[in-house]
Amino acid sequence: MLGVVLVSGLVCSATALQLPAVGRSSSLPRSCVSMEATPPLPDNFRHFLHINDLTGAEVRELLDLAKVIKPLVLERSPAYKPFNGMTLAMVFAKPSTRTRVSFESGFFRLGGHALCLGEEVGIGKREAVKDVSRVLASMNDLIMARLFAHADIIELAEHSSVPVINGLTDFNHPCQIIADALTVEELLGSIEGKRVVYVGDGNNIVNSWLELACVLPFDFVCACPPGYEPNAALLAAVGKGAGSASVVNDPVEAVRGADVIYADVWASMGQKDQADARSKIFQPYQVNEALMAATGKDTIFLHCLPAERDKEVTDGVMESPQSHVFRQAENRMHAQNAIMAWCLDVGGEALFSGRHR
């Protein structure tokens, strides 16, 4: 009869272990000993937490990879399935439309299976962040989290043995801005040398644009009321980086010469109790037809969505030929497919060499 031994919470067959005869001392195989310390992230795997954790060359690699993967996804190519047999754990402390659909659909179309975990996880509340991290990493190949506290995404990565992707925090939104840069390049060519003007609150979207300007050479302007400026440390970091950044309080002055005008809601999640007060403060910063015309050139309009039409942007601008917000929304999936493949180090070389066909 086969014996069964319980060792440090693991059930092991005595035969498989080749246990010594009773009374003989011997250490157990290391593979059967529970390891409480977090295994290190493999050298070829990477987290994606801030855009400026990457070099300019690595961001360019991501954008080029997205451009190659996108047509394969759209044509439903059966030959390129880099996530075959893999699972993605998605943790949502904040609700989402685009983040959930883009990650889940993208991972599935490239061969994998995504699990959506909501409030039942209670990350940082019901269960410690580091405990959630270790549990999810032990059963999945990749973790994506959309959270409130930025410290939580950092802790999630610190204790994970698989790549962690920042799906949004109160501090930044790096996946969105990679999708935005992809959209700009599809419409206008390389983002390098372009002038991108964000009109509104200096929020997490702005912080990630500043992260991008740290590593790629373009001009970023935040047009906002006094007191609503973006992160000062990031503004200073851009000054030492590849691009340039400035804050301008006059929206008409800010948009002159803009290649891209970008807007977001005036009151983000967690600020809805301030919505009425913010509407009065930000009314002069509405992106309307007159502001679009003030650029003096054929400028495109982007918005990360959801949009509150006729508040931060008029319905007319949203529906105009200059608006590319739905291409931008779809590009979340294509950009994130590239981010996931890059984090897991799968498929890149085969794609660029044409071996996927």
SEMARRO-933647 format. One record per residue (C-alpha): residue number from 1; y, x, z. Coordinates in pm, whole numbers, plus 50000, padded with zeros to 5 digits. Example, Ala and Ser with C-alpha at 12.3 -4.5 7.8 and 13.67 -1.06 7.14 Angstrom:
# residues 2
<nr->1 | north->49550 | east->51230 | up->50780> .
<nr->2 | north->49894 | east->51367 | up->50714> .
//
This chain:
# residues 357
<nr->1 | north->50000 | east->50000 | up->50000> .
<nr->2 | north->50344 | east->50134 | up->49903> .
<nr->3 | north->50568 | east->50218 | up->50195> .
<nr->4 | north->50939 | east->50131 | up->50196> .
<nr->5 | north->51194 | east->50337 | up->50386> .
<nr->6 | north->51553 | east->50234 | up->50465> .
<nr->7 | north->51781 | east->50538 | up->50460> .
<nr->8 | north->52155 | east->50511 | up->50520> .
<nr->9 | north->52164 | east->50161 | up->50376> .
<nr->10 | north->51952 | east->50247 | up->50069> .
<nr->11 | north->51601 | east->50114 | up->50010> .
<nr->12 | north->51369 | east->50377 | up->49865> .
<nr->13 | north->51004 | east->50374 | up->49768> .
<nr->14 | north->50804 | east->50618 | up->49980> .
<nr->15 | north->50598 | east->50709 | up->49676> .
<nr->16 | north->50907 | east->50771 | up->49466> .
<nr->17 | north->51045 | east->50990 | up->49742> .
<nr->18 | north->50717 | east->51179 | up->49772> .
<nr->19 | north->50753 | east->51166 | up->50150> .
<nr->20 | north->50561 | east->51429 | up->50348> .
<nr->21 | north->50268 | east->51336 | up->50569> .
<nr->22 | north->50351 | east->51182 | up->50907> .
<nr->23 | north->50442 | east->51444 | up->51164> .
<nr->24 | north->50565 | east->51694 | up->50905> .
<nr->25 | north->50941 | east->51757 | up->50906> .
<nr->26 | north->51132 | east->51753 | up->50577> .
<nr->27 | north->51482 | east->51662 | up->50458> .
<nr->28 | north->51526 | east->51360 | up->50229> .
<nr->29 | north->51638 | east->51398 | up->49868> .
<nr->30 | north->52018 | east->51406 | up->49837> .
<nr->31 | north->52009 | east->51123 | up->49582> .
<nr->32 | north->51889 | east->50888 | up->49855> .
<nr->33 | north->52159 | east->50973 | up->50105> .
<nr->34 | north->52463 | east->50744 | up->50116> .
<nr->35 | north->52783 | east->50933 | up->50038> .
<nr->36 | north->53087 | east->50791 | up->50218> .
<nr->37 | north->53334 | east->51030 | up->50057> .
<nr->38 | north->53483 | east->50913 | up->49727> .
<nr->39 | north->53321 | east->51104 | up->49438> .
<nr->40 | north->53585 | east->51283 | up->49233> .
<nr->41 | north->53707 | east->51143 | up->48903> .
<nr->42 | north->53522 | east->51328 | up->48624> .
<nr->43 | north->53737 | east->51592 | up->48454> .
<nr->44 | north->53742 | east->51404 | up->48123> .
<nr->45 | north->53849 | east->51073 | up->48285> .
<nr->46 | north->54212 | east->50983 | up->48360> .
<nr->47 | north->54406 | east->50723 | up->48556> .
<nr->48 | north->54702 | east->50547 | up->48392> .
<nr->49 | north->54964 | east->50476 | up->48659> .
<nr->50 | north->55302 | east->50598 | up->48526> .
<nr->51 | north->55397 | east->50688 | up->48170> .
<nr->52 | north->55558 | east->51013 | up->48282> .
<nr->53 | north->55229 | east->51127 | up->48434> .
<nr->54 | north->55147 | east->51200 | up->48067> .
<nr->55 | north->55301 | east->51461 | up->47841> .
<nr->56 | north->55489 | east->51362 | up->47530> .
<nr->57 | north->55190 | east->51477 | up->47325> .
<nr->58 | north->54956 | east->51253 | up->47527> .
<nr->59 | north->55182 | east->50950 | up->47478> .
<nr->60 | north->55186 | east->51026 | up->47106> .
<nr->61 | north->54805 | east->51044 | up->47117> .
<nr->62 | north->54794 | east->50699 | up->47277> .
<nr->63 | north->55027 | east->50545 | up->47019> .
<nr->64 | north->54836 | east->50700 | up->46728> .
<nr->65 | north->54506 | east->50584 | up->46877> .
<nr->66 | north->54640 | east->50228 | up->46910> .
<nr->67 | north->54743 | east->50230 | up->46544> .
<nr->68 | north->54389 | east->50329 | up->46442> .
<nr->69 | north->54210 | east->50087 | up->46676> .
<nr->70 | north->54426 | east->49783 | up->46591> .
<nr->71 | north->54295 | east->49722 | up->46236> .
<nr->72 | north->53937 | east->49770 | up->46355> .
<nr->73 | north->53985 | east->49497 | up->46615> .
<nr->74 | north->54154 | east->49264 | up->46368> .
<nr->75 | north->53876 | east->49305 | up->46110> .
<nr->76 | north->53612 | east->49261 | up->46385> .
<nr->77 | north->53451 | east->49592 | up->46291> .
<nr->78 | north->53094 | east->49603 | up->46430> .
<nr->79 | north->53088 | east->49982 | up->46403> .
<nr->80 | north->53347 | east->50061 | up->46670> .
<nr->81 | north->53228 | east->49946 | up->47013> .
<nr->82 | north->53329 | east->50225 | up->47255> .
<nr->83 | north->53289 | east->50002 | up->47563> .
<nr->84 | north->52936 | east->49885 | up->47484> .
<nr->85 | north->52744 | east->49828 | up->47808> .
<nr->86 | north->53054 | east->49887 | up->48023> .
<nr->87 | north->53232 | east->49658 | up->48271> .
<nr->88 | north->53601 | east->49633 | up->48356> .
<nr->89 | north->53707 | east->49496 | up->48695> .
<nr->90 | north->54048 | east->49326 | up->48676> .
<nr->91 | north->54227 | east->49259 | up->49005> .
<nr->92 | north->54518 | east->49013 | up->49005> .
<nr->93 | north->54741 | east->48981 | up->49309> .
<nr->94 | north->55008 | east->48851 | up->49066> .
<nr->95 | north->54922 | east->48575 | up->48815> .
<nr->96 | north->54937 | east->48660 | up->48447> .
<nr->97 | north->54887 | east->48527 | up->48096> .
<nr->98 | north->54929 | east->48827 | up->47868> .
<nr->99 | north->54782 | east->49088 | up->48104> .
<nr->100 | north->54459 | east->48898 | up->48164> .
<nr->101 | north->54408 | east->48779 | up->47806> .
<nr->102 | north->54495 | east->49114 | up->47648> .
<nr->103 | north->54269 | east->49321 | up->47875> .
<nr->104 | north->53978 | east->49076 | up->47877> .
<nr->105 | north->53985 | east->49002 | up->47504> .
<nr->106 | north->54040 | east->49365 | up->47409> .
<nr->107 | north->53759 | east->49498 | up->47627> .
<nr->108 | north->53520 | east->49229 | up->47499> .
<nr->109 | north->53606 | east->49287 | up->47132> .
<nr->110 | north->53523 | east->49655 | up->47177> .
<nr->111 | north->53183 | east->49586 | up->47330> .
<nr->112 | north->53246 | east->49552 | up->47703> .
<nr->113 | north->53253 | east->49280 | up->47968> .
<nr->114 | north->53553 | east->49211 | up->48193> .
<nr->115 | north->53549 | east->49048 | up->48537> .
<nr->116 | north->53859 | east->48863 | up->48659> .
<nr->117 | north->53918 | east->48889 | up->49033> .
<nr->118 | north->54205 | east->48695 | up->49189> .
<nr->119 | north->54327 | east->48609 | up->49536> .
<nr->120 | north->53970 | east->48606 | up->49669> .
<nr->121 | north->53985 | east->48986 | up->49678> .
<nr->122 | north->54277 | east->48983 | up->49920> .
<nr->123 | north->54355 | east->49345 | up->49840> .
<nr->124 | north->54539 | east->49506 | up->50130> .
<nr->125 | north->54512 | east->49183 | up->50331> .
<nr->126 | north->54157 | east->49055 | up->50354> .
<nr->127 | north->54022 | east->49403 | up->50282> .
<nr->128 | north->54169 | east->49752 | up->50285> .
<nr->129 | north->54278 | east->49884 | up->49945> .
<nr->130 | north->54056 | east->50193 | up->49975> .
<nr->131 | north->53754 | east->49976 | up->50054> .
<nr->132 | north->53815 | east->49753 | up->49752> .
<nr->133 | north->53854 | east->50065 | up->49539> .
<nr->134 | north->53522 | east->50218 | up->49647> .
<nr->135 | north->53331 | east->49892 | up->49604> .
<nr->136 | north->53468 | east->49818 | up->49256> .
<nr->137 | north->53423 | east->50178 | up->49139> .
<nr->138 | north->53059 | east->50176 | up->49248> .
<nr->139 | north->52975 | east->49886 | up->49014> .
<nr->140 | north->53220 | east->49916 | up->48723> .
<nr->141 | north->53332 | east->50170 | up->48465> .
<nr->142 | north->53704 | east->50092 | up->48484> .
<nr->143 | north->53952 | east->49914 | up->48713> .
<nr->144 | north->54275 | east->49742 | up->48613> .
<nr->145 | north->54502 | east->49598 | up->48882> .
<nr->146 | north->54818 | east->49386 | up->48866> .
<nr->147 | north->54972 | east->49412 | up->49211> .
<nr->148 | north->55292 | east->49370 | up->49410> .
<nr->149 | north->55315 | east->49693 | up->49613> .
<nr->150 | north->55321 | east->50014 | up->49410> .
<nr->151 | north->55164 | east->50199 | up->49703> .
<nr->152 | north->54854 | east->49983 | up->49654> .
<nr->153 | north->54792 | east->50100 | up->49296> .
<nr->154 | north->54833 | east->50460 | up->49409> .
<nr->155 | north->54583 | east->50412 | up->49692> .
<nr->156 | north->54344 | east->50229 | up->49460> .
<nr->157 | north->54341 | east->50535 | up->49230> .
<nr->158 | north->54313 | east->50784 | up->49515> .
<nr->159 | north->53985 | east->50631 | up->49632> .
<nr->160 | north->53830 | east->50544 | up->49294> .
<nr->161 | north->53566 | east->50745 | up->49113> .
<nr->162 | north->53645 | east->50560 | up->48786> .
<nr->163 | north->53977 | east->50536 | up->48599> .
<nr->164 | north->54238 | east->50297 | up->48740> .
<nr->165 | north->54496 | east->50136 | up->48510> .
<nr->166 | north->54825 | east->50001 | up->48640> .
<nr->167 | north->54858 | east->49648 | up->48499> .
<nr->168 | north->55195 | east->49605 | up->48675> .
<nr->169 | north->55354 | east->49660 | up->49015> .
<nr->170 | north->55696 | east->49581 | up->49155> .
<nr->171 | north->55795 | east->49936 | up->49059> .
<nr->172 | north->55676 | east->49971 | up->48700> .
<nr->173 | north->55484 | east->49822 | up->48406> .
<nr->174 | north->55354 | east->50114 | up->48195> .
<nr->175 | north->55110 | east->49916 | up->47976> .
<nr->176 | north->55391 | east->49688 | up->47860> .
<nr->177 | north->55611 | east->49976 | up->47750> .
<nr->178 | north->55333 | east->50147 | up->47551> .
<nr->179 | north->55290 | east->49814 | up->47369> .
<nr->180 | north->55667 | east->49797 | up->47319> .
<nr->181 | north->55681 | east->50148 | up->47175> .
<nr->182 | north->55393 | east->50060 | up->46942> .
<nr->183 | north->55588 | east->49753 | up->46824> .
<nr->184 | north->55903 | east->49956 | up->46765> .
<nr->185 | north->55710 | east->50212 | up->46561> .
<nr->186 | north->55540 | east->49946 | up->46348> .
<nr->187 | north->55880 | east->49796 | up->46261> .
<nr->188 | north->56122 | east->50090 | up->46260> .
<nr->189 | north->55914 | east->50407 | up->46236> .
<nr->190 | north->55899 | east->50667 | up->46509> .
<nr->191 | north->56073 | east->50569 | up->46832> .
<nr->192 | north->56211 | east->50921 | up->46852> .
<nr->193 | north->56585 | east->50918 | up->46794> .
<nr->194 | north->56614 | east->50540 | up->46832> .
<nr->195 | north->56859 | east->50360 | up->47064> .
<nr->196 | north->56689 | east->50102 | up->47288> .
<nr->197 | north->56923 | east->49878 | up->47490> .
<nr->198 | north->56785 | east->49666 | up->47771> .
<nr->199 | north->57014 | east->49383 | up->47882> .
<nr->200 | north->56959 | east->49238 | up->48230> .
<nr->201 | north->56823 | east->49336 | up->48570> .
<nr->202 | north->56723 | east->49700 | up->48628> .
<nr->203 | north->56365 | east->49605 | up->48718> .
<nr->204 | north->56012 | east->49742 | up->48675> .
<nr->205 | north->56033 | east->49710 | up->48297> .
<nr->206 | north->56341 | east->49932 | up->48297> .
<nr->207 | north->56169 | east->50184 | up->48522> .
<nr->208 | north->55885 | east->50222 | up->48273> .
<nr->209 | north->56128 | east->50260 | up->47983> .
<nr->210 | north->56286 | east->50541 | up->48185> .
<nr->211 | north->55941 | east->50694 | up->48237> .
<nr->212 | north->55894 | east->50691 | up->47859> .
<nr->213 | north->56235 | east->50853 | up->47806> .
<nr->214 | north->56124 | east->51134 | up->48037> .
<nr->215 | north->55865 | east->51242 | up->47780> .
<nr->216 | north->55984 | east->51117 | up->47438> .
<nr->217 | north->56325 | east->51190 | up->47278> .
<nr->218 | north->56509 | east->50858 | up->47238> .
<nr->219 | north->56822 | east->50702 | up->47388> .
<nr->220 | north->56776 | east->50429 | up->47649> .
<nr->221 | north->57060 | east->50216 | up->47782> .
<nr->222 | north->57044 | east->49964 | up->48066> .
<nr->223 | north->57322 | east->49704 | up->48048> .
<nr->224 | north->57340 | east->49540 | up->48389> .
<nr->225 | north->57590 | east->49415 | up->48649> .
<nr->226 | north->57698 | east->49657 | up->48923> .
<nr->227 | north->57441 | east->49660 | up->49202> .
<nr->228 | north->57145 | east->49585 | up->48972> .
<nr->229 | north->57087 | east->49936 | up->48836> .
<nr->230 | north->56737 | east->50081 | up->48787> .
<nr->231 | north->56573 | east->50349 | up->49002> .
<nr->232 | north->56820 | east->50636 | up->49052> .
<nr->233 | north->56551 | east->50904 | up->49075> .
<nr->234 | north->56407 | east->50802 | up->48739> .
<nr->235 | north->56752 | east->50804 | up->48580> .
<nr->236 | north->56798 | east->51159 | up->48707> .
<nr->237 | north->56450 | east->51258 | up->48583> .
<nr->238 | north->56536 | east->51147 | up->48229> .
<nr->239 | north->56829 | east->51387 | up->48238> .
<nr->240 | north->56580 | east->51670 | up->48282> .
<nr->241 | north->56333 | east->51528 | up->48033> .
<nr->242 | north->56300 | east->51469 | up->47660> .
<nr->243 | north->56529 | east->51170 | up->47611> .
<nr->244 | north->56857 | east->51034 | up->47742> .
<nr->245 | north->56946 | east->50734 | up->47960> .
<nr->246 | north->57258 | east->50562 | up->48083> .
<nr->247 | north->57375 | east->50250 | up->48266> .
<nr->248 | north->57658 | east->50046 | up->48113> .
<nr->249 | north->57812 | east->49741 | up->48279> .
<nr->250 | north->57972 | east->49596 | up->47964> .
<nr->251 | north->57693 | east->49440 | up->47752> .
<nr->252 | north->57897 | east->49438 | up->47429> .
<nr->253 | north->57978 | east->49808 | up->47465> .
<nr->254 | north->57616 | east->49882 | up->47555> .
<nr->255 | north->57459 | east->49726 | up->47245> .
<nr->256 | north->57675 | east->49901 | up->46985> .
<nr->257 | north->57447 | east->50089 | up->46748> .
<nr->258 | north->57131 | east->49956 | up->46912> .
<nr->259 | north->56809 | east->49967 | up->46712> .
<nr->260 | north->56639 | east->49749 | up->46974> .
<nr->261 | north->56775 | east->49492 | up->47218> .
<nr->262 | north->56534 | east->49405 | up->47497> .
<nr->263 | north->56550 | east->49129 | up->47758> .
<nr->264 | north->56350 | east->49005 | up->48057> .
<nr->265 | north->56389 | east->48719 | up->48303> .
<nr->266 | north->56676 | east->48751 | up->48550> .
<nr->267 | north->56457 | east->48666 | up->48850> .
<nr->268 | north->56111 | east->48826 | up->48855> .
<nr->269 | north->55809 | east->48718 | up->49061> .
<nr->270 | north->55901 | east->48726 | up->49426> .
<nr->271 | north->56271 | east->48667 | up->49343> .
<nr->272 | north->56259 | east->48302 | up->49238> .
<nr->273 | north->56445 | east->48198 | up->49553> .
<nr->274 | north->56739 | east->48399 | up->49413> .
<nr->275 | north->56723 | east->48238 | up->49067> .
<nr->276 | north->57037 | east->48022 | up->49095> .
<nr->277 | north->57251 | east->48302 | up->49236> .
<nr->278 | north->57123 | east->48547 | up->48976> .
<nr->279 | north->57191 | east->48303 | up->48691> .
<nr->280 | north->57564 | east->48310 | up->48775> .
<nr->281 | north->57572 | east->48690 | up->48805> .
<nr->282 | north->57377 | east->48756 | up->48484> .
<nr->283 | north->57528 | east->48485 | up->48260> .
<nr->284 | north->57755 | east->48738 | up->48081> .
<nr->285 | north->57436 | east->48935 | up->47999> .
<nr->286 | north->57267 | east->48659 | up->47800> .
<nr->287 | north->57129 | east->48786 | up->47469> .
<nr->288 | north->57275 | east->48544 | up->47219> .
<nr->289 | north->57362 | east->48549 | up->46853> .
<nr->290 | north->57704 | east->48704 | up->46920> .
<nr->291 | north->57555 | east->48992 | up->47121> .
<nr->292 | north->57296 | east->49059 | up->46850> .
<nr->293 | north->57575 | east->49072 | up->46591> .
<nr->294 | north->57775 | east->49313 | up->46808> .
<nr->295 | north->57525 | east->49594 | up->46740> .
<nr->296 | north->57673 | east->49642 | up->46393> .
<nr->297 | north->57329 | east->49690 | up->46237> .
<nr->298 | north->56998 | east->49514 | up->46169> .
<nr->299 | north->56867 | east->49523 | up->46525> .
<nr->300 | north->56531 | east->49390 | up->46641> .
<nr->301 | north->56488 | east->49180 | up->46956> .
<nr->302 | north->56204 | east->49224 | up->47206> .
<nr->303 | north->56112 | east->49040 | up->47528> .
<nr->304 | north->55813 | east->49111 | up->47751> .
<nr->305 | north->55761 | east->48736 | up->47818> .
<nr->306 | north->55752 | east->48485 | up->47970> .
<nr->307 | north->56102 | east->48398 | up->47853> .
<nr->308 | north->56332 | east->48140 | up->48007> .
<nr->309 | north->56493 | east->48021 | up->47688> .
<nr->310 | north->56867 | east->47961 | up->47693> .
<nr->311 | north->56898 | east->48166 | up->48011> .
<nr->312 | north->56849 | east->48543 | up->47949> .
<nr->313 | north->56806 | east->48476 | up->47574> .
<nr->314 | north->56898 | east->48185 | up->47353> .
<nr->315 | north->56636 | east->47982 | up->47171> .
<nr->316 | north->56809 | east->48079 | up->46849> .
<nr->317 | north->56757 | east->48452 | up->46906> .
<nr->318 | north->56395 | east->48398 | up->47013> .
<nr->319 | north->56325 | east->48213 | up->46686> .
<nr->320 | north->56533 | east->48438 | up->46462> .
<nr->321 | north->56396 | east->48683 | up->46202> .
<nr->322 | north->56516 | east->48964 | up->46431> .
<nr->323 | north->56276 | east->48854 | up->46705> .
<nr->324 | north->55933 | east->49016 | up->46720> .
<nr->325 | north->55825 | east->48902 | up->47065> .
<nr->326 | north->55488 | east->48762 | up->46959> .
<nr->327 | north->55387 | east->49074 | up->46765> .
<nr->328 | north->55493 | east->49258 | up->47082> .
<nr->329 | north->55275 | east->49029 | up->47297> .
<nr->330 | north->54969 | east->49081 | up->47074> .
<nr->331 | north->55028 | east->49454 | up->47083> .
<nr->332 | north->54955 | east->49447 | up->47455> .
<nr->333 | north->54588 | east->49415 | up->47358> .
<nr->334 | north->54596 | east->49693 | up->47100> .
<nr->335 | north->54794 | east->49935 | up->47317> .
<nr->336 | north->54570 | east->49870 | up->47617> .
<nr->337 | north->54256 | east->49919 | up->47410> .
<nr->338 | north->54390 | east->50265 | up->47333> .
<nr->339 | north->54480 | east->50325 | up->47699> .
<nr->340 | north->54130 | east->50224 | up->47814> .
<nr->341 | north->53961 | east->50441 | up->47550> .
<nr->342 | north->54187 | east->50732 | up->47646> .
<nr->343 | north->54117 | east->50690 | up->48018> .
<nr->344 | north->53741 | east->50683 | up->47957> .
<nr->345 | north->53752 | east->50955 | up->47690> .
<nr->346 | north->53555 | east->50745 | up->47442> .
<nr->347 | north->53588 | east->50705 | up->47069> .
<nr->348 | north->53900 | east->50907 | up->46992> .
<nr->349 | north->53752 | east->51198 | up->46798> .
<nr->350 | north->53513 | east->50973 | up->46606> .
<nr->351 | north->53803 | east->50747 | up->46507> .
<nr->352 | north->54029 | east->51019 | up->46376> .
<nr->353 | north->53744 | east->51188 | up->46190> .
<nr->354 | north->53639 | east->50858 | up->46028> .
<nr->355 | north->53290 | east->50860 | up->46189> .
<nr->356 | north->53334 | east->50501 | up->46313> .
<nr->357 | north->53271 | east->50363 | up->45965> .
//
